[in-house]
Amino acid sequence: MSRIIKKRATAYKVHISDLVNGKWVEKPNGRFIVTGSGLEVQRARVMGTVVDKFISSQPDFGSITIDDGSETIRAKFWKNQNSPINKVQIGDIVDIIGKVKEYRGEVYLVPELVINVDDPNWEIVRELELMLLKPVGETSPLKEDIGVSEEDKTVPEEDLASKITRIMEVIEKFDEGEGVDFQIIKKETGLSLKELESCLTELLSDGTIYEPRPQTYRKL
């Protein structure tokens, strides 16, 4: 019997302008932003500088405003006594993964993960990533081209589930807080380079894992 994999919506790396200038759509299959290129975004990953911070007098709501050079967007937090907002200051660079929402004409993010970025060069890296992303297509919008043939990308669901499980077990076992290096994952899982790259791309795209730095992976 084939194993059914329930996936979260992909967290797409986008410019903030793609979100705030997009069209908010509500359909039976979900609510999302349609960008100018036609991408349907329910979850997004954006990087930028904190230009404003607000915490209400009653500590159950707060927000930070992020500027990536293309536009600004608010990330809203509720019940923020233990929220990442308490560790973020104006001027910090942050990498945010979150759900895209809309209220009274304002598009905003509800963060799932807020990563403080210590090295501003990461903004340049992100900009290069966005420049190199593939044009939107029907099958794999905005997924990076990692040189895998179409034959290699077609992985039986049951086989894919098994490989992903092995990868996640290695990440959980070896992550001591800094993430797990690509070569360690490859060695411990015994997967080929193409198999591992294909599975990691799948996990990155649906937001199961993220890269705190290149070629290093952590569970979200």
ChimeraX attribute file (.defattr): number of C-alpha atoms within 10 A of each C-alpha:
attribute: neighborCount
match mode: 1-to-1
recipient: residues
	/A:1	4
	/A:2	9
	/A:3	11
	/A:4	9
	/A:5	10
	/A:6	6
	/A:7	11
	/A:8	12
	/A:9	15
	/A:10	21
	/A:11	21
	/A:12	23
	/A:13	22
	/A:14	20
	/A:15	22
	/A:16	23
	/A:17	17
	/A:18	18
	/A:19	27
	/A:20	20
	/A:21	14
	/A:22	20
	/A:23	16
	/A:24	20
	/A:25	12
	/A:26	10
	/A:27	7
	/A:28	5
	/A:29	6
	/A:30	9
	/A:31	16
	/A:32	22
	/A:33	25
	/A:34	18
	/A:35	18
	/A:36	13
	/A:37	12
	/A:38	14
	/A:39	19
	/A:40	23
	/A:41	23
	/A:42	20
	/A:43	24
	/A:44	24
	/A:45	23
	/A:46	23
	/A:47	26
	/A:48	27
	/A:49	22
	/A:50	21
	/A:51	16
	/A:52	14
	/A:53	17
	/A:54	13
	/A:55	17
	/A:56	10
	/A:57	8
	/A:58	8
	/A:59	11
	/A:60	13
	/A:61	17
	/A:62	22
	/A:63	20
	/A:64	21
	/A:65	19
	/A:66	27
	/A:67	21
	/A:68	19
	/A:69	12
	/A:70	11
	/A:71	15
	/A:72	20
	/A:73	21
	/A:74	20
	/A:75	24
	/A:76	20
	/A:77	21
	/A:78	15
	/A:79	11
	/A:80	17
	/A:81	13
	/A:82	9
	/A:83	16
	/A:84	15
	/A:85	22
	/A:86	12
	/A:87	10
	/A:88	17
	/A:89	16
	/A:90	13
	/A:91	12
	/A:92	16
	/A:93	24
	/A:94	24
	/A:95	19
	/A:96	22
	/A:97	25
	/A:98	22
	/A:99	19
	/A:100	22
	/A:101	19
	/A:102	15
	/A:103	7
	/A:104	5
	/A:105	8
	/A:106	11
	/A:107	19
	/A:108	22
	/A:109	26
	/A:110	19
	/A:111	20
	/A:112	15
	/A:113	15
	/A:114	20
	/A:115	14
	/A:116	17
	/A:117	18
	/A:118	10
	/A:119	8
	/A:120	13
	/A:121	10
	/A:122	17
	/A:123	18
	/A:124	10
	/A:125	12
	/A:126	18
	/A:127	16
	/A:128	11
	/A:129	14
	/A:130	15
	/A:131	10
	/A:132	13
	/A:133	15
	/A:134	14
	/A:135	14
	/A:136	14
	/A:137	12
	/A:138	6
	/A:139	7
	/A:140	12
	/A:141	17
	/A:142	18
	/A:143	20
	/A:144	15
	/A:145	12
	/A:146	10
	/A:147	10
	/A:148	13
	/A:149	10
	/A:150	8
	/A:151	7
	/A:152	11
	/A:153	13
	/A:154	10
	/A:155	14
	/A:156	9
	/A:157	13
	/A:158	13
	/A:159	12
	/A:160	18
	/A:161	17
	/A:162	11
	/A:163	19
	/A:164	19
	/A:165	14
	/A:166	16
	/A:167	22
	/A:168	19
	/A:169	14
	/A:170	18
	/A:171	23
	/A:172	13
	/A:173	10
	/A:174	16
	/A:175	15
	/A:176	10
	/A:177	7
	/A:178	13
	/A:179	20
	/A:180	22
	/A:181	18
	/A:182	17
	/A:183	12
	/A:184	14
	/A:185	21
	/A:186	17
	/A:187	11
	/A:188	14
	/A:189	18
	/A:190	14
	/A:191	16
	/A:192	11
	/A:193	12
	/A:194	15
	/A:195	18
	/A:196	19
	/A:197	18
	/A:198	20
	/A:199	20
	/A:200	20
	/A:201	16
	/A:202	18
	/A:203	20
	/A:204	20
	/A:205	21
	/A:206	16
	/A:207	23
	/A:208	17
	/A:209	19
	/A:210	21
	/A:211	16
	/A:212	16
	/A:213	13
	/A:214	11
	/A:215	12
	/A:216	18
	/A:217	22
	/A:218	22
	/A:219	16
	/A:220	13
